[in-house]
């Protein structure tokens, strides 16, 4: 077994690490507290080609492997998880478009999405439908060469910058089961009736917007039906969420790594009773546990990425990686706060932001309990196994 990165992957990580240390780390805390949108960082990410990482090279993308994809989220989240969110929803939507879109849709959108000239996201969640996507109420009624779309979406990352925005809708409200009547429409940002109504206030995950989107009888050309065939929307979305879980696992690693780094550094500098607190056994035990759990999460996550690179169906692997890494991130943030003591509660230290961001990792792209059911169903159905 080879647990090392390839030369290309190692070079890519080095570029990312330098970018994060020079462009993100110095400003993340202040910009996050100011509520400032990181436009300068977004422009640099476009220059680095990060918006096109999962787009095929024939459309100007990087066509990167999933290990490199995960490295990107780990390194950027080490600096500021909210920045990684800008790339997360975009990458997920681009992957879905590249794998399920028609040739015309790919030619129209992917080249500019690859450069970052266009950006995108994905509109799934609604006020009354989160985990249960079959319960969405947004409808799309065929009217000649258009669909008329009405409904409301919530928690939509990149909503103010997405063009197009893939929207999960019901094209047949009478279908049984419901998923057979669900489709994805690519809604252009300038469509009349399409409105981003507000940014939703959040505990963490700052830097990128999470919005309410209202579609009021928006006319969407039938040519914008993803894949050109109705009734495949939920399958298209679920295949993309498999990749989405990997990006959350990578983000979790970045948060956990930074929390550990901050705890190790602080414990070496902070003195109590005449010596650094790192010399006290209680602190040492906490640091050892953090480091061990972090490395275990990392190995599980990159094992999951490798399975996707081999072309395997990876519900089990990505579910395990997302579940374990997100729980490790939350625990690492809490443990780092305990090492920092009272200073962990100050906004002058990084750890309070890491803690706020870590909570989302156990919720986004499926809660931890949902991940447990995904894993269990894969095992019961014989779609995966534990062992070599």
Buried (B, 14 or more C-beta within 10 A) or exposed (E): EEEEBEEEBEEBBEEBBEBBEEBBBEBBBEBBEEEEBBEEBBEBBBEBBBBBBBBBEEBBBBBBBBBBBBBBBBBBBBBBBBBBBBBBBBBBBBBBBBBBBBEEBBEBBBBBBBBBEBBBBBBBBBEEBBEEBBEBBBBBBEEEEBBBBBBBBBBBBBBBBBBBBBBBBBBBEEBEEBBBBBBBBBBBBEBEBBBBEEBEEBEBBBBBBBBBBBBEEBBBBBEBBBBBEBBBBBBBBEBBBBBBBBBBBBBBBBBBBBBBBBBBEBBBEBEEEEEBBBBBEEBEEBBEEBBEBBBEBBEBBBBBBBBBBEEEBBBBBBBBBBBBBBBBBBBBBBBBBEBBEEBBEEEEBBBBBBBBBBBBBBBBBBBBEBBBEBBEBBEEEEEBEEEE
